[in-house]
Amino acid sequence: MRTPDEAAVPAARSADVPGTDAAAPAGGRPSSGLLARAALVTAALSVAGSVLGLVRDQALARLFGAGRETDAFLVAWTVPEFAATLLIEDGLAFALVPMFSLALARRARGTAPGDPVRALVASTLPRLSLAFAAAGTLAVVAAPVLVRALAPGLPDHALAVDCTRLTATCVVSFGLAGYCSAALRAHRRFLAPAAIYVAYNTGIITAMFVLGGRWGVRSAAVGVAVGGLLMVAAQLPSLLGQLRHRENGDGTARTTGTENDDPARPLALALFGTVLLFALCRQSQVVIERFLASGLPSGAISHLNYAQKVAQIPMTLSLMLCTVTFPVVARAVADGDTERARDRVERDVALAAGLVLLGTAAVVACAPQMVQLLFQRGAFTAADTAATAGVMRVYALGLLGQTVVGALARSYFSAGRASWYPLGVMAAGIAATAVIGALAVGPWGVAGIAAANAAGITVTAALLLAGMGPRSVPVRVPRVLGDLGRPVPAAVGATVAGALVADRFTGPGGSPAVALAAGAAAVVGVFAVLGLALGVQGVAPALGSVRRFLRPVTRRLPHGRISIRLPLRPGFRPRPGSRPRPGSRLRRLRRSR
């Protein structure tokens, strides 16, 4: 079966796959509605991937329980966790999307004798593939040392080493998947990149159920290897279709010449180094938190882990728009249109802030109901629910900082040049997290670690915003601060209202699902009213879209004041001057009026 991207080639017009794949001609500006639809599709597939991730975790617990085997696998799981951040989500994409955007801009201008995009692929993909293979081989060989460093007291060291060697293959597959995702997003093709985690988790779940009886928990590690290959396979047909065709500056499509006609752009080692170190530094926050929590009573790491998984959902969804528009910003910078890039970044930060604060209000207001509905069963008791909900409320205070960091970091690398400033401020934030966490873990326990996380990432966000200028897209900092502060009162009011409503539905015999639904509805309603009054960006268009969706579909006839609701025969239009037949539906409707 052909993918939608393949069907769009060679024409690649917005009418082919609206809102998802074909965004605009190569040099055109995608509309706001088109970007919103692309962000919606990306968010929907990301949610589907997250749901399958939850199913994956539940299948792991059902098949293998919670003991020596699962502990060994979770140590090996550190490899794909870091690889996903470095090679797919943040690191590699920050470097490759601007490079592909610059190549696409050169292609659209028609100044290069060959195809700059294919020249870029020819110069970067072989070298990066060798680097991925070398890193994966090193992880396989050094698996015993790695396991001993991560979990020196692990009972089943040999099993953890086996699982680590199997999961280490994802370094190659994740690297190739990240390369494909960056290239497709630069081409404004978002459907295949958004579906990779659906394919990935499907591979893991299938492997566990098919091979679990014979191989035990090693089947989950095999699933990681298989899922990585599926991530590449999900995107490869679309990417090959894009590389076979090109668009000129006027938007017409034709096949490319040979890539040897155009000098290849050298591999920017400094750029790759800065973005990978930035992503690695940001991911190290998890290691610091787990290290600090390891000295607390049993269950502290689990409470922190569950709280983060749930609380990060609003941040992940709010950054979907930035993921979609990052190629647009990079393309504007490549075209020299700084004003367009600045307006896009400012609008993205404002919209993402409003969305994440809405999610933060829901998390803080309904945290006990969320945790009870998702996790309270079996060995997960009511005491665990209360502890996790408390941690989640504290952790949610840093969601705005997480979103601002994710949105602004893309701007620093949008020009395709190395920038050490984001790495420096991320290191400052990590240092703040470590110091504050070490001081707070004693008196406040795991809640102190969550507070240190929120404080550290807020420091990073403030420093990133203060450094916007010559190093990145020169946004207007006072305007951005105003856009960030405007939704805060709305979020506070929505939090109070949602908590009061959710508590009224919570009690002995009460359903957490009903309480959560009522509390979330109150949060959304109050936030919409206050946001509209405060002029929060995005609230008025969202309410207008809801009104248009809920408005009944009517058709006004030219010879009578009657509004008939569908269904009508497709294409039905009464002839001018005609009269309805006796006994017809139209005649009965007119008499009833």
JOQUITA-V912761 format. One record per pair of residues at least 6 apart in sequence whose C-alpha atoms are under 6 Angstrom apart, sorted by the first residue. I is the first residue (numbers start at 1). GAP is how many residues later the second one is. D is the distance in Angstrom with one decimal. If there is no record, write none. Layout:
I:GAP:D
I:GAP:D
This chain:
5:233:5.2
6:232:5.6
6:235:5.7
8:8:5.7
10:243:6.0
12:10:5.6
13:9:5.5
14:8:4.7
14:9:5.3
14:10:5.7
19:15:4.7
19:18:4.6
19:19:4.7
20:18:4.5
20:170:5.6
20:171:5.7
21:168:4.1
21:169:5.5
23:7:5.8
23:165:5.7
24:6:5.4
25:226:5.3
39:281:5.6
39:282:5.1
39:285:6.0
42:152:5.2
43:274:5.9
43:277:6.0
45:149:5.8
45:150:5.8
49:148:5.0
49:149:4.4
52:149:5.9
53:148:6.0
56:149:5.6
72:88:4.3
73:87:5.9
76:87:5.7
76:88:4.4
86:190:5.8
86:193:5.7
87:88:5.2
87:91:5.5
88:90:4.2
91:184:4.9
91:185:4.6
91:188:5.2
93:89:5.3
94:319:5.9
95:177:6.0
96:86:5.9
97:85:5.2
97:89:5.5
98:232:5.1
98:316:5.3
98:317:5.9
98:318:4.8
99:317:5.6
100:86:6.0
101:85:5.6
101:229:5.9
101:230:4.9
102:232:5.1
103:13:5.1
103:14:5.2
108:140:5.1
108:141:4.0
109:140:5.3
113:148:6.0
113:149:6.0
114:143:5.7
114:145:5.7
114:147:4.8
114:148:4.8
115:144:5.8
118:141:5.7
119:140:4.9
119:145:5.1
120:144:5.8
123:141:5.8
124:143:6.0
132:40:4.9
133:39:5.6
136:32:5.6
136:33:5.8
136:35:5.2
139:29:5.9
140:25:4.7
140:28:5.9
143:18:5.6
144:17:5.6
163:55:5.8
163:58:5.4
166:55:5.6
167:54:5.4
167:57:5.8
167:58:5.9
169:56:5.9
170:55:5.6
170:58:5.7
173:55:5.0
173:56:5.7
174:54:5.9
177:54:5.8
177:55:4.8
181:12:5.0
186:141:4.9
192:43:5.4
196:35:4.8
199:31:5.8
199:32:5.9
200:27:3.9
200:31:5.9
203:20:5.4
203:23:5.8
203:24:4.5
204:16:5.9
204:19:3.7
204:20:5.6
204:23:6.0
207:12:5.8
207:16:4.9
208:11:5.1
208:12:5.3
211:8:5.5
212:7:5.4
245:9:5.9
245:10:4.5
245:11:5.9
246:7:5.5
246:8:5.6
246:9:5.9
247:6:4.4
270:148:5.6
271:146:5.8
271:147:4.1
278:145:4.8
293:8:5.7
303:85:4.8
307:81:5.7
307:85:4.6
311:85:6.0
314:42:5.3
314:45:5.0
315:41:5.6
315:88:5.8
318:34:4.8
318:37:5.7
318:38:5.6
329:12:4.9
330:84:4.7
332:9:5.5
333:82:6.0
342:131:5.9
342:133:5.3
350:133:5.3
354:133:5.8
357:134:5.9
358:133:6.0
360:36:5.9
361:130:5.5
361:134:4.6
362:158:5.9
364:29:4.9
365:130:5.1
365:133:5.3
365:134:4.2
367:22:5.1
368:21:5.1
369:143:5.1
369:147:5.7
371:14:5.8
372:13:5.9
373:139:5.8
391:56:5.1
394:56:5.9
394:57:5.9
395:55:4.8
397:57:5.9
398:56:3.8
401:56:5.6
401:57:4.6
401:60:5.4
404:57:5.8
405:56:5.0
411:61:5.7
411:62:5.8
412:60:4.4
425:35:5.5
426:34:5.6
429:27:4.4
429:28:5.7
429:30:5.6
429:31:4.9
432:24:5.1
433:19:4.8
433:20:5.5
433:23:4.6
436:16:5.3
437:12:4.9
437:15:4.9
440:8:4.7
441:7:5.0
441:8:5.9
468:6:5.7
487:49:5.8
490:37:5.2
490:40:5.1
490:41:5.7
494:29:4.6
494:32:5.1
494:33:5.2
498:21:4.4
498:24:5.1
498:25:4.8
501:18:5.3
502:13:4.9
502:17:4.4
505:10:4.9
506:9:5.9
532:7:6.0
554:9:5.8
554:10:5.7
554:11:5.1
555:8:5.6
555:9:5.7
556:7:5.0
580:7:5.7
